[in-house]
Amino acid sequence: MTNTTMTLNYILLQAATDDGGWLSQLLIFGGIALVFYFFMIRPQQKKQKEQRTFIEGVKKGDFVVTIGGLHGKVTDVEGDTILLEVDRGVRIKIEKSSVSMDATKRVAKK
C-alpha cells in the first residue's frame, strides 16, 4: 500500500467509528432550541396574553395611556373602540389595541 492509500483508509476508518456524532449534534441543537424558547418565545407570549387581558378589561372610568402618549379617562367602550376624554369636553375615539398596558401601569404607580 502506498502512503496516500493508508492515509485515506485511516480517514475513512475514523469517520466510520464516529457513530454518535449526529446524535450529539442533535442534542446540542435541541438544547439551543429549548433555551431559545424559554428565554425568548415564552416570555413574549406571556406578555402578549397580559396585554390582551388588560385591553379586554378596560372599562368606563379607567385612566389609560395610549401608545402615542395620550392620557385620558375612558368614557365609553364600544366593541373594538374606546371613547377617551383627554380634557373637559374633548373626546377622541381610539382603537382598543392602541392602549398601552406598560405606560398605563407606570402612570398609575405615580
N, C-alpha and C positions, 0 to 999 in steps of 0.2 A: 504494500500500500504506500501511496505517496503521502507526503506531509499534508497536502491540501485535502485529500480524501479523509485522512484521520481527523483533521480539524473539523471538516463537515460532519463526520459521524459523531464527534464529540458534541457539537452544537445541537444536532438532531436528538441525541440521547438526553441532553439537558432539557430540551423543550418537551420531550415525551414524558419526563419524570415530573414535570410541573403540573400535576393534575388539579391541585386546589387553587390555582391562580385565578380562575374565573369566579370561583366561589368567594374568595376573599375580596375580589373587586366588587362583586355583587353586594356583599355585606357592607363594604365601605360606602357605596352609593346609596344603599338603603339607609344607613346611618345618617348620611348627609341629608337625605330627603326628610327623615324624621326631625332632625334638628331644624331644618328649614320650615317645616310645618309648625312645630311648637313655638318657634321664635318669630315667625313672620306671618303665616297664614292664619293660625288660630286666634292670635290677639286682634288681628284686623277684623275677622268675622265677629268676634265678641263686641268690638267697638261699633260695628255696623248694626248689630242687634240692639245694643243700648240706644243708639241714635234713633232707630226705628221706633222703639218702645217710647222714648222721650217724645217724639213727634206725635205719635198716636195719643199720648196722654195730655197734650196741650189743650187747655180748656179756657173758657171765658174767665177773665180776671187775672190770668197769669202774665207776669212780666217776662218778656223774651228779648233776645238779641238775635238779629239776622246775621247771615254770613257776611253781608255787606256792612255790618256795624250799626244798623238802625236799632234803637232801643224803643220799646213801646209796650203797651198793655193790650192784650188780646180782648177785643170787644165782641167778636163773633167768629165761630168756626163753621165753615160750610164745605163739607166734603174735603177736597184737597187744598182749599184756600183758607186763609185767615184774614180777618179784618183787624188791622193793627192801628191803635191810636198812638201817634207819636207826639202829639201835642194837643191841647184842648181844641176840639173841633176839627183836628187834622187827622184823617183816617186814610190808610192805604191798604190795598188788597195785595197780599203776597201769597206765594205758594208755601205749603207746609214744609216742603223739603228745603226751603231757604232759611229755616230756623236753625241756629247753631246751638247744640247742646253744650259744648265746651264753653263758649262765650257766655251763655246764659247762666251756667253754674258759677263761672268766675265772677260775674257781676253780683250774683245772689250772695256770695260769700262776703262781699264788702260791706 
